């Protein structure tokens, strides 16, 4: 799952997060990285793309380059 986090500082960061990760766990991790959170946007990949992703990618959290 791709998640875009908007921080109160104006900083934005996109994360790729496994579907099984708890929202509370993700929120705490994002807060440690960028500070207080203003909003979070979730987007799911299409079923076709999700089924094609390697298993090891589904088990990790990846930070994508900053979006400013």
Secondary structure, 3 states (H helix, E strand, C coil): CEEEEEECCCCEEEEECCCCCCHHHHHHHHHHHHCCEEEEEEECCCHHHHHHCCHHHHCCCEECCCCC
